[in-house]
Amino acid sequence: MLKTNVIGSVVVCLVLFAILGYLLSLGISIDWKFYFKVAAVVLVIATIIGIASSVGGKT
């Protein structure tokens, strides 16, 4: 995904780091289980979009 969809990779990283930074700035203790669940969902969606765009580009 990093080689074929750089913009998508940057967006995924920005979303994950923005959530983490926002929670840290509020001084809220982070529930790491929840954060990693959200991160996993975002990464799975990004992977599906990356695969779909790479397959769609080859046809």
PDB file of N, CA, C, O and CB in Angstrom:
ATOM      1  N   MET A   1       0.822  -1.191   0.000  1.00  0.00           N
ATOM      2  CA  MET A   1       0.000   0.000   0.000  1.00  0.00           C
ATOM      3  C   MET A   1       0.863   1.250   0.000  1.00  0.00           C
ATOM      4  O   MET A   1       0.506   2.242  -0.636  1.00  0.00           O
ATOM      5  CB  MET A   1      -0.933   0.001   1.197  1.00  0.00           C
ATOM      6  N   LEU A   2       1.975   1.224   0.691  1.00  0.00           N
ATOM      7  CA  LEU A   2       2.812   2.408   0.757  1.00  0.00           C
ATOM      8  C   LEU A   2       3.382   2.783  -0.599  1.00  0.00           C
ATOM      9  O   LEU A   2       3.582   3.965  -0.879  1.00  0.00           O
ATOM     10  CB  LEU A   2       3.930   2.195   1.739  1.00  0.00           C
ATOM     11  N   LYS A   3       3.647   1.789  -1.451  1.00  0.00           N
ATOM     12  CA  LYS A   3       4.230   2.080  -2.751  1.00  0.00           C
ATOM     13  C   LYS A   3       3.185   2.576  -3.744  1.00  0.00           C
ATOM     14  O   LYS A   3       3.496   3.390  -4.615  1.00  0.00           O
ATOM     15  CB  LYS A   3       4.918   0.849  -3.299  1.00  0.00           C
ATOM     16  N   THR A   4       1.961   2.099  -3.623  1.00  0.00           N
ATOM     17  CA  THR A   4       0.958   2.421  -4.632  1.00  0.00           C
ATOM     18  C   THR A   4       0.040   3.565  -4.229  1.00  0.00           C
ATOM     19  O   THR A   4      -0.503   4.250  -5.096  1.00  0.00           O
ATOM     20  CB  THR A   4       0.136   1.210  -4.927  1.00  0.00           C
ATOM     21  N   ASN A   5      -0.141   3.783  -2.947  1.00  0.00           N
ATOM     22  CA  ASN A   5      -1.103   4.784  -2.502  1.00  0.00           C
ATOM     23  C   ASN A   5      -0.497   5.605  -1.366  1.00  0.00           C
ATOM     24  O   ASN A   5      -0.854   5.435  -0.200  1.00  0.00           O
ATOM     25  CB  ASN A   5      -2.427   4.115  -2.051  1.00  0.00           C
ATOM     26  N   VAL A   6       0.417   6.488  -1.723  1.00  0.00           N
ATOM     27  CA  VAL A   6       1.134   7.275  -0.723  1.00  0.00           C
ATOM     28  C   VAL A   6       0.186   8.224  -0.004  1.00  0.00           C
ATOM     29  O   VAL A   6       0.277   8.382   1.213  1.00  0.00           O
ATOM     30  CB  VAL A   6       2.278   8.062  -1.376  1.00  0.00           C
ATOM     31  N   ILE A   7      -0.707   8.845  -0.725  1.00  0.00           N
ATOM     32  CA  ILE A   7      -1.635   9.798  -0.111  1.00  0.00           C
ATOM     33  C   ILE A   7      -2.545   9.085   0.879  1.00  0.00           C
ATOM     34  O   ILE A   7      -2.808   9.610   1.961  1.00  0.00           O
ATOM     35  CB  ILE A   7      -2.474  10.514  -1.190  1.00  0.00           C
ATOM     36  N   GLY A   8      -3.022   7.915   0.532  1.00  0.00           N
ATOM     37  CA  GLY A   8      -3.855   7.146   1.450  1.00  0.00           C
ATOM     38  C   GLY A   8      -3.105   6.749   2.705  1.00  0.00           C
ATOM     39  O   GLY A   8      -3.665   6.771   3.801  1.00  0.00           O
ATOM     40  N   SER A   9      -1.850   6.389   2.553  1.00  0.00           N
ATOM     41  CA  SER A   9      -1.034   6.023   3.710  1.00  0.00           C
ATOM     42  C   SER A   9      -0.826   7.207   4.634  1.00  0.00           C
ATOM     43  O   SER A   9      -0.878   7.067   5.856  1.00  0.00           O
ATOM     44  CB  SER A   9       0.313   5.474   3.259  1.00  0.00           C
ATOM     45  N   VAL A  10      -0.591   8.368   4.053  1.00  0.00           N
ATOM     46  CA  VAL A  10      -0.411   9.581   4.854  1.00  0.00           C
ATOM     47  C   VAL A  10      -1.694   9.916   5.601  1.00  0.00           C
ATOM     48  O   VAL A  10      -1.646  10.300   6.770  1.00  0.00           O
ATOM     49  CB  VAL A  10       0.013  10.766   3.962  1.00  0.00           C
ATOM     50  N   VAL A  11      -2.828   9.777   4.948  1.00  0.00           N
ATOM     51  CA  VAL A  11      -4.111  10.069   5.592  1.00  0.00           C
ATOM     52  C   VAL A  11      -4.361   9.120   6.759  1.00  0.00           C
ATOM     53  O   VAL A  11      -4.813   9.552   7.819  1.00  0.00           O
ATOM     54  CB  VAL A  11      -5.258   9.969   4.574  1.00  0.00           C
ATOM     55  N   VAL A  12      -4.075   7.843   6.578  1.00  0.00           N
ATOM     56  CA  VAL A  12      -4.268   6.869   7.653  1.00  0.00           C
ATOM     57  C   VAL A  12      -3.391   7.220   8.846  1.00  0.00           C
ATOM     58  O   VAL A  12      -3.857   7.207   9.985  1.00  0.00           O
ATOM     59  CB  VAL A  12      -3.955   5.443   7.160  1.00  0.00           C
ATOM     60  N   CYS A  13      -2.131   7.531   8.593  1.00  0.00           N
ATOM     61  CA  CYS A  13      -1.228   7.900   9.692  1.00  0.00           C
ATOM     62  C   CYS A  13      -1.697   9.165  10.386  1.00  0.00           C
ATOM     63  O   CYS A  13      -1.661   9.247  11.613  1.00  0.00           O
ATOM     64  CB  CYS A  13       0.198   8.091   9.174  1.00  0.00           C
ATOM     65  N   LEU A  14      -2.136  10.150   9.620  1.00  0.00           N
ATOM     66  CA  LEU A  14      -2.615  11.393  10.221  1.00  0.00           C
ATOM     67  C   LEU A  14      -3.837  11.169  11.097  1.00  0.00           C
ATOM     68  O   LEU A  14      -3.942  11.755  12.175  1.00  0.00           O
ATOM     69  CB  LEU A  14      -2.941  12.404   9.141  1.00  0.00           C
ATOM     70  N   VAL A  15      -4.754  10.334  10.650  1.00  0.00           N
ATOM     71  CA  VAL A  15      -5.953  10.050  11.442  1.00  0.00           C
ATOM     72  C   VAL A  15      -5.582   9.379  12.756  1.00  0.00           C
ATOM     73  O   VAL A  15      -6.066   9.776  13.816  1.00  0.00           O
ATOM     74  CB  VAL A  15      -6.926   9.162  10.651  1.00  0.00           C
ATOM     75  N   LEU A  16      -4.732   8.372  12.694  1.00  0.00           N
ATOM     76  CA  LEU A  16      -4.357   7.650  13.908  1.00  0.00           C
ATOM     77  C   LEU A  16      -3.586   8.535  14.874  1.00  0.00           C
ATOM     78  O   LEU A  16      -3.844   8.510  16.077  1.00  0.00           O
ATOM     79  CB  LEU A  16      -3.529   6.426  13.557  1.00  0.00           C
ATOM     80  N   PHE A  17      -2.640   9.319  14.359  1.00  0.00           N
ATOM     81  CA  PHE A  17      -1.871  10.196  15.240  1.00  0.00           C
ATOM     82  C   PHE A  17      -2.715  11.353  15.756  1.00  0.00           C
ATOM     83  O   PHE A  17      -2.477  11.837  16.863  1.00  0.00           O
ATOM     84  CB  PHE A  17      -0.647  10.731  14.511  1.00  0.00           C
ATOM     85  N   ALA A  18      -3.692  11.808  14.981  1.00  0.00           N
ATOM     86  CA  ALA A  18      -4.571  12.875  15.445  1.00  0.00           C
ATOM     87  C   ALA A  18      -5.433  12.402  16.609  1.00  0.00           C
ATOM     88  O   ALA A  18      -5.624  13.135  17.579  1.00  0.00           O
ATOM     89  CB  ALA A  18      -5.457  13.375  14.301  1.00  0.00           C
ATOM     90  N   ILE A  19      -5.950  11.192  16.519  1.00  0.00           N
ATOM     91  CA  ILE A  19      -6.743  10.640  17.623  1.00  0.00           C
ATOM     92  C   ILE A  19      -5.890  10.513  18.869  1.00  0.00           C
ATOM     93  O   ILE A  19      -6.321  10.888  19.960  1.00  0.00           O
ATOM     94  CB  ILE A  19      -7.336   9.270  17.243  1.00  0.00           C
ATOM     95  N   LEU A  20      -4.690   9.990  18.718  1.00  0.00           N
ATOM     96  CA  LEU A  20      -3.788   9.822  19.854  1.00  0.00           C
ATOM     97  C   LEU A  20      -3.397  11.173  20.445  1.00  0.00           C
ATOM     98  O   LEU A  20      -3.418  11.342  21.664  1.00  0.00           O
ATOM     99  CB  LEU A  20      -2.536   9.048  19.433  1.00  0.00           C
ATOM    100  N   GLY A  21      -3.045  12.126  19.607  1.00  0.00           N
ATOM    101  CA  GLY A  21      -2.666  13.454  20.085  1.00  0.00           C
ATOM    102  C   GLY A  21      -3.807  14.171  20.774  1.00  0.00           C
ATOM    103  O   GLY A  21      -3.600  14.845  21.783  1.00  0.00           O
ATOM    104  N   TYR A  22      -5.005  14.034  20.242  1.00  0.00           N
ATOM    105  CA  TYR A  22      -6.170  14.674  20.851  1.00  0.00           C
ATOM    106  C   TYR A  22      -6.426  14.120  22.245  1.00  0.00           C
ATOM    107  O   TYR A  22      -6.673  14.879  23.182  1.00  0.00           O
ATOM    108  CB  TYR A  22      -7.409  14.482  19.973  1.00  0.00           C
ATOM    109  N   LEU A  23      -6.368  12.819  22.382  1.00  0.00           N
ATOM    110  CA  LEU A  23      -6.600  12.214  23.694  1.00  0.00           C
ATOM    111  C   LEU A  23      -5.505  12.590  24.684  1.00  0.00           C
ATOM    112  O   LEU A  23      -5.787  12.830  25.859  1.00  0.00           O
ATOM    113  CB  LEU A  23      -6.687  10.697  23.568  1.00  0.00           C
ATOM    114  N   LEU A  24      -4.271  12.643  24.224  1.00  0.00           N
ATOM    115  CA  LEU A  24      -3.178  13.029  25.113  1.00  0.00           C
ATOM    116  C   LEU A  24      -3.282  14.494  25.522  1.00  0.00           C
ATOM    117  O   LEU A  24      -2.959  14.842  26.658  1.00  0.00           O
ATOM    118  CB  LEU A  24      -1.834  12.771  24.441  1.00  0.00           C
ATOM    119  N   SER A  25      -3.733  15.363  24.602  1.00  0.00           N
ATOM    120  CA  SER A  25      -3.846  16.784  24.928  1.00  0.00           C
ATOM    121  C   SER A  25      -4.955  17.041  25.937  1.00  0.00           C
ATOM    122  O   SER A  25      -4.887  18.006  26.698  1.00  0.00           O
ATOM    123  CB  SER A  25      -4.097  17.597  23.666  1.00  0.00           C
ATOM    124  N   LEU A  26      -5.961  16.202  25.953  1.00  0.00           N
ATOM    125  CA  LEU A  26      -7.033  16.357  26.929  1.00  0.00           C
ATOM    126  C   LEU A  26      -6.629  15.838  28.301  1.00  0.00           C
ATOM    127  O   LEU A  26      -7.319  16.084  29.290  1.00  0.00           O
ATOM    128  CB  LEU A  26      -8.280  15.638  26.453  1.00  0.00           C
ATOM    129  N   GLY A  27      -5.541  15.140  28.361  1.00  0.00           N
ATOM    130  CA  GLY A  27      -5.095  14.582  29.630  1.00  0.00           C
ATOM    131  C   GLY A  27      -5.878  13.355  30.041  1.00  0.00           C
ATOM    132  O   GLY A  27      -5.859  12.949  31.203  1.00  0.00           O
ATOM    133  N   ILE A  28      -6.560  12.774  29.086  1.00  0.00           N
ATOM    134  CA  ILE A  28      -7.358  11.585  29.367  1.00  0.00           C
ATOM    135  C   ILE A  28      -6.434  10.375  29.348  1.00  0.00           C
ATOM    136  O   ILE A  28      -5.588  10.234  28.465  1.00  0.00           O
ATOM    137  CB  ILE A  28      -8.522  11.422  28.336  1.00  0.00           C
ATOM    138  N   SER A  29      -6.609   9.518  30.322  1.00  0.00           N
ATOM    139  CA  SER A  29      -5.840   8.276  30.266  1.00  0.00           C
ATOM    140  C   SER A  29      -6.386   7.446  29.107  1.00  0.00           C
ATOM    141  O   SER A  29      -7.593   7.238  28.984  1.00  0.00           O
ATOM    142  CB  SER A  29      -5.919   7.483  31.628  1.00  0.00           C
ATOM    143  N   ILE A  30      -5.496   6.990  28.286  1.00  0.00           N
ATOM    144  CA  ILE A  30      -5.892   6.314  27.056  1.00  0.00           C
ATOM    145  C   ILE A  30      -6.196   4.848  27.336  1.00  0.00           C
ATOM    146  O   ILE A  30      -5.405   4.131  27.948  1.00  0.00           O
ATOM    147  CB  ILE A  30      -4.791   6.440  25.986  1.00  0.00           C
ATOM    148  N   ASP A  31      -7.359   4.432  26.874  1.00  0.00           N
ATOM    149  CA  ASP A  31      -7.701   3.013  26.908  1.00  0.00           C
ATOM    150  C   ASP A  31      -7.062   2.394  25.673  1.00  0.00           C
ATOM    151  O   ASP A  31      -7.618   2.472  24.578  1.00  0.00           O
ATOM    152  CB  ASP A  31      -9.273   2.775  26.943  1.00  0.00           C
ATOM    153  N   TRP A  32      -5.901   1.780  25.847  1.00  0.00           N
ATOM    154  CA  TRP A  32      -5.120   1.298  24.722  1.00  0.00           C
ATOM    155  C   TRP A  32      -5.837   0.212  23.940  1.00  0.00           C
ATOM    156  O   TRP A  32      -5.640   0.100  22.730  1.00  0.00           O
ATOM    157  CB  TRP A  32      -3.796   0.786  25.203  1.00  0.00           C
ATOM    158  N   LYS A  33      -6.656  -0.582  24.592  1.00  0.00           N
ATOM    159  CA  LYS A  33      -7.396  -1.622  23.867  1.00  0.00           C
ATOM    160  C   LYS A  33      -8.328  -0.986  22.842  1.00  0.00           C
ATOM    161  O   LYS A  33      -8.414  -1.438  21.700  1.00  0.00           O
ATOM    162  CB  LYS A  33      -8.201  -2.508  24.848  1.00  0.00           C
ATOM    163  N   PHE A  34      -9.028   0.073  23.266  1.00  0.00           N
ATOM    164  CA  PHE A  34      -9.934   0.769  22.359  1.00  0.00           C
ATOM    165  C   PHE A  34      -9.155   1.434  21.230  1.00  0.00           C
ATOM    166  O   PHE A  34      -9.568   1.372  20.071  1.00  0.00           O
ATOM    167  CB  PHE A  34     -10.763   1.813  23.122  1.00  0.00           C
ATOM    168  N   TYR A  35      -8.028   2.071  21.560  1.00  0.00           N
ATOM    169  CA  TYR A  35      -7.229   2.748  20.539  1.00  0.00           C
ATOM    170  C   TYR A  35      -6.741   1.762  19.484  1.00  0.00           C
ATOM    171  O   TYR A  35      -6.799   2.053  18.289  1.00  0.00           O
ATOM    172  CB  TYR A  35      -6.035   3.463  21.181  1.00  0.00           C
ATOM    173  N   PHE A  36      -6.263   0.600  19.918  1.00  0.00           N
ATOM    174  CA  PHE A  36      -5.766  -0.374  18.952  1.00  0.00           C
ATOM    175  C   PHE A  36      -6.902  -0.995  18.146  1.00  0.00           C
ATOM    176  O   PHE A  36      -6.692  -1.395  17.001  1.00  0.00           O
ATOM    177  CB  PHE A  36      -4.977  -1.464  19.663  1.00  0.00           C
ATOM    178  N   LYS A  37      -8.104  -1.084  18.721  1.00  0.00           N
ATOM    179  CA  LYS A  37      -9.252  -1.546  17.938  1.00  0.00           C
ATOM    180  C   LYS A  37      -9.578  -0.543  16.842  1.00  0.00           C
ATOM    181  O   LYS A  37      -9.827  -0.928  15.699  1.00  0.00           O
ATOM    182  CB  LYS A  37     -10.482  -1.766  18.845  1.00  0.00           C
ATOM    183  N   VAL A  38      -9.577   0.750  17.187  1.00  0.00           N
ATOM    184  CA  VAL A  38      -9.835   1.790  16.192  1.00  0.00           C
ATOM    185  C   VAL A  38      -8.740   1.774  15.129  1.00  0.00           C
ATOM    186  O   VAL A  38      -9.026   1.879  13.937  1.00  0.00           O
ATOM    187  CB  VAL A  38      -9.920   3.185  16.862  1.00  0.00           C
ATOM    188  N   ALA A  39      -7.486   1.643  15.564  1.00  0.00           N
ATOM    189  CA  ALA A  39      -6.366   1.596  14.622  1.00  0.00           C
ATOM    190  C   ALA A  39      -6.498   0.401  13.684  1.00  0.00           C
ATOM    191  O   ALA A  39      -6.233   0.519  12.488  1.00  0.00           O
ATOM    192  CB  ALA A  39      -5.029   1.531  15.376  1.00  0.00           C
ATOM    193  N   ALA A  40      -6.901  -0.734  14.214  1.00  0.00           N
ATOM    194  CA  ALA A  40      -7.063  -1.927  13.388  1.00  0.00           C
ATOM    195  C   ALA A  40      -8.165  -1.738  12.354  1.00  0.00           C
ATOM    196  O   ALA A  40      -8.007  -2.136  11.200  1.00  0.00           O
ATOM    197  CB  ALA A  40      -7.370  -3.141  14.261  1.00  0.00           C
ATOM    198  N   VAL A  41      -9.268  -1.138  12.754  1.00  0.00           N
ATOM    199  CA  VAL A  41     -10.371  -0.899  11.816  1.00  0.00           C
ATOM    200  C   VAL A  41      -9.923   0.044  10.704  1.00  0.00           C
ATOM    201  O   VAL A  41     -10.198  -0.202   9.530  1.00  0.00           O
ATOM    202  CB  VAL A  41     -11.600  -0.313  12.554  1.00  0.00           C
ATOM    203  N   VAL A  42      -9.232   1.124  11.072  1.00  0.00           N
ATOM    204  CA  VAL A  42      -8.758   2.082  10.069  1.00  0.00           C
ATOM    205  C   VAL A  42      -7.772   1.410   9.116  1.00  0.00           C
ATOM    206  O   VAL A  42      -7.834   1.628   7.906  1.00  0.00           O
ATOM    207  CB  VAL A  42      -8.097   3.302  10.752  1.00  0.00           C
ATOM    208  N   LEU A  43      -6.875   0.605   9.646  1.00  0.00           N
ATOM    209  CA  LEU A  43      -5.890  -0.056   8.796  1.00  0.00           C
ATOM    210  C   LEU A  43      -6.522  -1.101   7.881  1.00  0.00           C
ATOM    211  O   LEU A  43      -6.093  -1.259   6.738  1.00  0.00           O
ATOM    212  CB  LEU A  43      -4.824  -0.705   9.651  1.00  0.00           C
ATOM    213  N   VAL A  44      -7.530  -1.812   8.368  1.00  0.00           N
ATOM    214  CA  VAL A  44      -8.220  -2.793   7.517  1.00  0.00           C
ATOM    215  C   VAL A  44      -8.948  -2.089   6.378  1.00  0.00           C
ATOM    216  O   VAL A  44      -8.900  -2.536   5.233  1.00  0.00           O
ATOM    217  CB  VAL A  44      -9.218  -3.633   8.350  1.00  0.00           C
ATOM    218  N   ILE A  45      -9.621  -0.990   6.698  1.00  0.00           N
ATOM    219  CA  ILE A  45     -10.322  -0.235   5.650  1.00  0.00           C
ATOM    220  C   ILE A  45      -9.323   0.305   4.630  1.00  0.00           C
ATOM    221  O   ILE A  45      -9.567   0.249   3.425  1.00  0.00           O
ATOM    222  CB  ILE A  45     -11.141   0.927   6.266  1.00  0.00           C
ATOM    223  N   ALA A  46      -8.197   0.829   5.117  1.00  0.00           N
ATOM    224  CA  ALA A  46      -7.175   1.351   4.204  1.00  0.00           C
ATOM    225  C   ALA A  46      -6.589   0.243   3.334  1.00  0.00           C
ATOM    226  O   ALA A  46      -6.308   0.461   2.156  1.00  0.00           O
ATOM    227  CB  ALA A  46      -6.057   2.039   4.993  1.00  0.00           C
ATOM    228  N   THR A  47      -6.406  -0.931   3.906  1.00  0.00           N
ATOM    229  CA  THR A  47      -5.883  -2.060   3.137  1.00  0.00           C
ATOM    230  C   THR A  47      -6.862  -2.483   2.050  1.00  0.00           C
ATOM    231  O   THR A  47      -6.462  -2.746   0.916  1.00  0.00           O
ATOM    232  CB  THR A  47      -5.583  -3.242   4.061  1.00  0.00           C
ATOM    233  N   ILE A  48      -8.138  -2.546   2.396  1.00  0.00           N
ATOM    234  CA  ILE A  48      -9.158  -2.917   1.409  1.00  0.00           C
ATOM    235  C   ILE A  48      -9.204  -1.895   0.279  1.00  0.00           C
ATOM    236  O   ILE A  48      -9.282  -2.264  -0.893  1.00  0.00           O
ATOM    237  CB  ILE A  48     -10.545  -3.035   2.076  1.00  0.00           C
ATOM    238  N   ILE A  49      -9.154  -0.615   0.629  1.00  0.00           N
ATOM    239  CA  ILE A  49      -9.176   0.428  -0.397  1.00  0.00           C
ATOM    240  C   ILE A  49      -7.917   0.355  -1.260  1.00  0.00           C
ATOM    241  O   ILE A  49      -7.986   0.519  -2.478  1.00  0.00           O
ATOM    242  CB  ILE A  49      -9.301   1.824   0.251  1.00  0.00           C
ATOM    243  N   GLY A  50      -6.767   0.108  -0.629  1.00  0.00           N
ATOM    244  CA  GLY A  50      -5.518  -0.006  -1.383  1.00  0.00           C
ATOM    245  C   GLY A  50      -5.530  -1.179  -2.337  1.00  0.00           C
ATOM    246  O   GLY A  50      -5.082  -1.059  -3.477  1.00  0.00           O
ATOM    247  N   ILE A  51      -6.040  -2.313  -1.883  1.00  0.00           N
ATOM    248  CA  ILE A  51      -6.117  -3.496  -2.749  1.00  0.00           C
ATOM    249  C   ILE A  51      -7.103  -3.257  -3.886  1.00  0.00           C
ATOM    250  O   ILE A  51      -6.832  -3.602  -5.036  1.00  0.00           O
ATOM    251  CB  ILE A  51      -6.532  -4.743  -1.937  1.00  0.00           C
ATOM    252  N   ALA A  52      -8.247  -2.666  -3.558  1.00  0.00           N
ATOM    253  CA  ALA A  52      -9.253  -2.411  -4.590  1.00  0.00           C
ATOM    254  C   ALA A  52      -8.733  -1.430  -5.635  1.00  0.00           C
ATOM    255  O   ALA A  52      -8.994  -1.599  -6.826  1.00  0.00           O
ATOM    256  CB  ALA A  52     -10.540  -1.871  -3.959  1.00  0.00           C
ATOM    257  N   SER A  53      -8.002  -0.409  -5.201  1.00  0.00           N
ATOM    258  CA  SER A  53      -7.493   0.563  -6.168  1.00  0.00           C
ATOM    259  C   SER A  53      -6.372  -0.025  -7.017  1.00  0.00           C
ATOM    260  O   SER A  53      -6.243   0.321  -8.191  1.00  0.00           O
ATOM    261  CB  SER A  53      -6.997   1.813  -5.449  1.00  0.00           C
ATOM    262  N   SER A  54      -5.560  -0.910  -6.441  1.00  0.00           N
ATOM    263  CA  SER A  54      -4.487  -1.513  -7.238  1.00  0.00           C
ATOM    264  C   SER A  54      -5.044  -2.531  -8.228  1.00  0.00           C
ATOM    265  O   SER A  54      -4.534  -2.650  -9.341  1.00  0.00           O
ATOM    266  CB  SER A  54      -3.451  -2.184  -6.323  1.00  0.00           C
ATOM    267  N   VAL A  55      -6.077  -3.262  -7.841  1.00  0.00           N
ATOM    268  CA  VAL A  55      -6.706  -4.215  -8.757  1.00  0.00           C
ATOM    269  C   VAL A  55      -7.463  -3.464  -9.845  1.00  0.00           C
ATOM    270  O   VAL A  55      -7.427  -3.853 -11.012  1.00  0.00           O
ATOM    271  CB  VAL A  55      -7.660  -5.167  -7.995  1.00  0.00           C
ATOM    272  N   GLY A  56      -8.140  -2.399  -9.467  1.00  0.00           N
ATOM    273  CA  GLY A  56      -8.893  -1.620 -10.441  1.00  0.00           C
ATOM    274  C   GLY A  56      -7.993  -0.937 -11.453  1.00  0.00           C
ATOM    275  O   GLY A  56      -8.392  -0.736 -12.600  1.00  0.00           O
ATOM    276  N   GLY A  57      -6.785  -0.579 -11.043  1.00  0.00           N
ATOM    277  CA  GLY A  57      -5.863   0.086 -11.955  1.00  0.00           C
ATOM    278  C   GLY A  57      -5.247  -0.850 -12.975  1.00  0.00           C
ATOM    279  O   GLY A  57      -4.799  -0.396 -14.027  1.00  0.00           O
ATOM    280  N   LYS A  58      -5.211  -2.146 -12.695  1.00  0.00           N
ATOM    281  CA  LYS A  58      -4.574  -3.112 -13.592  1.00  0.00           C
ATOM    282  C   LYS A  58      -5.500  -3.592 -14.696  1.00  0.00           C
ATOM    283  O   LYS A  58      -5.027  -4.120 -15.702  1.00  0.00           O
ATOM    284  CB  LYS A  58      -4.082  -4.295 -12.806  1.00  0.00           C
ATOM    285  N   THR A  59      -6.805  -3.423 -14.535  1.00  0.00           N
ATOM    286  CA  THR A  59      -7.726  -3.930 -15.554  1.00  0.00           C
ATOM    287  C   THR A  59      -7.913  -2.959 -16.680  1.00  0.00           C
ATOM    288  O   THR A  59      -8.659  -3.238 -17.619  1.00  0.00           O
ATOM    289  CB  THR A  59      -9.058  -4.250 -14.948  1.00  0.00           C
TER     290      THR A  59
END
